[in-house]
Amino acid sequence: MAHKFEIHKDKKGEFRVRFKYNSEVMFASEGYTSKSSAISAIESFKKNGPGAQVEDNS
């Protein structure tokens, strides 16, 4: 699979979400205290991401 979400635990014990494309990290989330919150974040990305607008502030 060319792209995937990963959940991992950081050094502080928080759960973080990474989105990878071809093994490269495209973005990473804030830390969550529970794994279920990280899973909810992934579901939110999936639900709301396809229609998200792009804002170019350059």
DSSP file (Angstrom, degrees, kcal/mol; ACC not computed):
  #  RESIDUE AA STRUCTURE BP1 BP2  ACC     N-H-->O    O-->H-N    N-H-->O    O-->H-N    TCO  KAPPA ALPHA  PHI   PSI    X-CA   Y-CA   Z-CA
    1    1 A M              0   0    0      0, 0.0    21,-0.1     0, 0.0     3,-0.0   0.000 360.0 360.0 360.0 133.5    0.0    0.0    0.0
    2    2 A A        +     0   0    0      1,-0.1    20,-4.1    20,-0.1     2,-0.3   0.739 360.0  29.5 -76.4 -24.1    1.4    3.4   -1.0
    3    3 A H  E     +A   21   0A   0     18,-0.3     2,-0.3    19,-0.1    18,-0.2  -0.977  64.9 155.9-140.1 152.2   -0.2    5.3    1.9
    4    4 A K  E     -A   20   0A   0     16,-2.3    16,-3.1    -2,-0.3     2,-0.4  -0.986  36.2-116.9-165.5 157.9   -1.2    4.6    5.5
    5    5 A F  E     -A   19   0A   0     -2,-0.3     2,-0.4    14,-0.2    14,-0.2  -0.835  30.3-164.0 -96.4 141.7   -1.9    6.0    8.9
    6    6 A E  E     -A   18   0A   0     12,-2.9    12,-2.7    -2,-0.4     2,-0.5  -0.983   9.2-154.8-126.2 140.7    0.3    4.8   11.8
    7    7 A I  E     +A   17   0A   0     -2,-0.4     2,-0.3    10,-0.2    10,-0.2  -0.961  24.7 167.1-110.0 130.8   -0.4    5.2   15.5
    8    8 A H  E     -A   16   0A   0      8,-2.4     8,-3.1    -2,-0.5     2,-0.5  -0.963  34.5-120.0-140.8 159.9    2.7    5.2   17.7
    9    9 A K  E     -A   15   0A   0     -2,-0.3     6,-0.2     6,-0.2     2,-0.0  -0.872  30.0-146.7-101.4 128.4    3.6    6.0   21.3
   10   10 A D    >   -     0   0    0      4,-2.9     3,-1.8    -2,-0.5    -1,-0.0  -0.184  35.2 -87.9 -86.3-177.0    6.1    8.8   21.8
   11   11 A K  T 3  S+     0   0    0      1,-0.3    -1,-0.1     2,-0.1    -2,-0.0   0.768 127.6  55.0 -62.9 -26.9    8.7    9.1   24.6
   12   12 A K  T 3  S-     0   0    0      2,-0.1    -1,-0.3     1,-0.0     3,-0.1   0.463 120.3-108.0 -85.8  -1.7    6.2   10.9   26.8
   13   13 A G  S <  S+     0   0    0     -3,-1.8     2,-0.2     1,-0.3    -2,-0.1   0.563  75.5 135.4  87.1   8.7    3.7    8.0   26.5
   14   14 A E        -     0   0    0      1,-0.0    -4,-2.9    17,-0.0     2,-0.4  -0.622  56.1-119.8 -90.4 151.6    1.3    9.9   24.3
   15   15 A F  E     -AB   9  32A   0     17,-3.2    17,-2.6    -2,-0.2     2,-0.3  -0.755  32.6-173.6 -90.4 133.6   -0.2    8.4   21.2
   16   16 A R  E     -A    8   0A   0     -8,-3.1    -8,-2.4    -2,-0.4     2,-0.4  -0.931  16.4-137.9-127.9 152.0    0.5   10.2   17.9
   17   17 A V  E     -A    7   0A   0     13,-0.5    12,-2.7    -2,-0.3     2,-0.4  -0.914  17.1-172.3-110.4 133.8   -0.8    9.7   14.3
   18   18 A R  E     -AC   6  28A   0    -12,-2.7   -12,-2.9    -2,-0.4     2,-0.5  -0.962  13.1-150.1-120.4 143.3    1.5    9.8   11.3
   19   19 A F  E     -AC   5  27A   0      8,-2.6     7,-3.2    -2,-0.4     8,-1.1  -0.968  20.5-168.8-110.3 124.1    0.3    9.7    7.7
   20   20 A K  E     -AC   4  25A   0    -16,-3.1   -16,-2.3    -2,-0.5     2,-0.4  -0.898  14.7-171.4-116.5 142.2    2.9    8.1    5.4
   21   21 A Y  E >  S-AC   3  24A   0      3,-2.5     3,-1.9    -2,-0.4   -18,-0.3  -0.990  82.9 -13.1-129.3 121.9    3.0    8.0    1.6
   22   22 A N  T 3  S-     0   0    0    -20,-4.1   -19,-0.1    -2,-0.4    -1,-0.1   0.906 129.2 -56.4  50.1  45.7    5.6    5.7    0.1
   23   23 A S  T 3  S+     0   0    0    -21,-0.3     2,-0.5     1,-0.2    -1,-0.3   0.433 114.0 118.8  69.5   2.1    7.3    5.4    3.5
   24   24 A E  E <   -C   21   0A   0     -3,-1.9    -3,-2.5     1,-0.0     2,-0.5  -0.852  69.6-121.1-100.1 132.1    7.7    9.2    3.8
   25   25 A V  E     +C   20   0A   0     -2,-0.5    -5,-0.2    -5,-0.2     3,-0.1  -0.588  29.8 178.9 -72.3 119.7    5.9   10.9    6.7
   26   26 A M  E     -     0   0A   0     -7,-3.2     2,-0.3    -2,-0.5    -1,-0.2   0.828  66.2 -13.1 -90.9 -38.1    3.6   13.5    5.2
   27   27 A F  E     -C   19   0A   0     -8,-1.1    -8,-2.6     2,-0.0    -1,-0.4  -0.984  56.6-152.1-158.3 160.6    2.2   14.8    8.5
   28   28 A A  E     -C   18   0A   0     -2,-0.3   -10,-0.2   -10,-0.2     2,-0.1  -0.972  18.3-130.7-135.0 149.6    2.1   14.0   12.2
   29   29 A S        -     0   0    0    -12,-2.7     3,-0.1    -2,-0.3     2,-0.0  -0.269  29.0 -90.6 -91.0 176.4   -0.5   14.8   14.8
   30   30 A E        -     0   0    0      1,-0.1   -13,-0.5    -2,-0.1     2,-0.3  -0.237  58.9 -82.9 -70.1 173.4   -0.4   16.3   18.2
   31   31 A G        -     0   0    0    -15,-0.1     2,-0.4    -2,-0.0   -15,-0.2  -0.657  41.6-158.6 -85.3 140.6   -0.1   13.8   21.1
   32   32 A Y  B     -B   15   0A   0    -17,-2.6   -17,-3.2    -2,-0.3     6,-0.0  -0.923  17.9-140.8-117.6 144.0   -3.2   12.1   22.5
   33   33 A T  S    S+     0   0    0     -2,-0.4     2,-0.3   -19,-0.2    -1,-0.1   0.740  87.3  41.9 -76.4 -22.1   -3.5   10.7   26.0
   34   34 A S  S  > S-     0   0    0    -19,-0.1     4,-1.3     1,-0.1     3,-0.3  -0.936  73.6-132.7-127.2 151.0   -5.5    7.7   24.8
   35   35 A K  H  > S+     0   0    0     -2,-0.3     4,-2.3     1,-0.2     5,-0.2   0.857 108.3  60.7 -64.7 -35.8   -5.3    5.4   21.8
   36   36 A S  H  > S+     0   0    0      1,-0.2     4,-2.1     2,-0.2    -1,-0.2   0.847 102.0  52.7 -63.2 -32.8   -9.0    5.8   21.2
   37   37 A S  H  > S+     0   0    0     -3,-0.3     4,-1.9     2,-0.2    -1,-0.2   0.879 108.3  50.4 -68.3 -38.0   -8.5    9.6   20.7
   38   38 A A  H  X S+     0   0    0     -4,-1.3     4,-1.9     2,-0.2    -2,-0.2   0.905 110.4  49.6 -65.5 -40.9   -5.8    8.9   18.1
   39   39 A I  H  X S+     0   0    0     -4,-2.3     4,-2.2     1,-0.2    -2,-0.2   0.892 108.9  52.8 -64.2 -39.8   -8.2    6.6   16.3
   40   40 A S  H  X S+     0   0    0     -4,-2.1     4,-2.1     1,-0.2    -1,-0.2   0.876 106.1  54.1 -62.2 -37.6  -10.9    9.3   16.4
   41   41 A A  H  X S+     0   0    0     -4,-1.9     4,-2.5     2,-0.2    -1,-0.2   0.913 107.3  50.4 -62.9 -42.6   -8.4   11.7   14.9
   42   42 A I  H  X S+     0   0    0     -4,-1.9     4,-2.5     1,-0.2    -2,-0.2   0.930 109.9  50.0 -61.0 -45.3   -7.8    9.3   12.0
   43   43 A E  H  X S+     0   0    0     -4,-2.2     4,-2.3     1,-0.2    -1,-0.2   0.876 110.1  51.2 -62.0 -37.0  -11.5    8.9   11.4
   44   44 A S  H  X S+     0   0    0     -4,-2.1     4,-3.0     2,-0.2     5,-0.4   0.909 109.0  50.4 -66.1 -42.5  -11.9   12.7   11.4
   45   45 A F  H  X S+     0   0    0     -4,-2.5     4,-2.2     1,-0.2    -2,-0.2   0.933 113.0  46.8 -59.0 -45.9   -9.1   13.0    8.8
   46   46 A K  H  < S+     0   0    0     -4,-2.5    -2,-0.2     1,-0.2    -1,-0.2   0.901 118.0  41.5 -63.5 -42.1  -10.8   10.4    6.6
   47   47 A K  H  < S+     0   0    0     -4,-2.3     4,-0.2    -5,-0.2    -2,-0.2   0.924 128.2  26.5 -72.7 -46.4  -14.2   12.0    6.9
   48   48 A N  H  < S+     0   0    0     -4,-3.0     3,-0.4    -5,-0.2     4,-0.3   0.657 105.1  75.9 -96.8 -18.3  -13.3   15.7    6.6
   49   49 A G  S >< S+     0   0    0     -4,-2.2     3,-1.8    -5,-0.4    -3,-0.1   0.894  83.7  61.0 -65.6 -44.8  -10.1   15.6    4.6
   50   50 A P  T 3  S+     0   0    0      0, 0.0    -1,-0.2     0, 0.0    -2,-0.1   0.817 112.6  38.7 -57.7 -31.1  -11.4   14.9    1.1
   51   51 A G  T 3  S+     0   0    0     -3,-0.4    -2,-0.2    -4,-0.2     2,-0.1   0.363  87.3 127.3 -99.5   6.3  -13.4   18.1    1.0
   52   52 A A    <   -     0   0    0     -3,-1.8     2,-0.1    -4,-0.3    -3,-0.1  -0.366  57.0-126.7 -68.8 140.0  -10.9   20.3    2.8
   53   53 A Q        -     0   0    0     -2,-0.1     2,-0.5     1,-0.0    -1,-0.1  -0.472  16.2-124.7 -80.2 155.9   -9.9   23.5    1.1
   54   54 A V        -     0   0    0     -2,-0.1     2,-0.6     2,-0.0    -1,-0.0  -0.908  21.7-164.1-102.5 127.2   -6.3   24.4    0.4
   55   55 A E        -     0   0    0     -2,-0.5     2,-0.8     2,-0.0    -2,-0.0  -0.953   3.4-159.0-114.3 117.4   -5.2   27.8    1.8
   56   56 A D        +     0   0    0     -2,-0.6    -2,-0.0     1,-0.1     0, 0.0  -0.851  16.5 171.9 -99.5 109.1   -1.9   29.2    0.4
   57   57 A N              0   0    0     -2,-0.8    -1,-0.1     1,-0.2    -2,-0.0   0.082 360.0 360.0-102.8  21.9   -0.4   31.7    2.8
   58   58 A S              0   0    0      0, 0.0    -1,-0.2     0, 0.0    -2,-0.0   0.490 360.0 360.0 -82.9 360.0    2.9   32.1    1.0
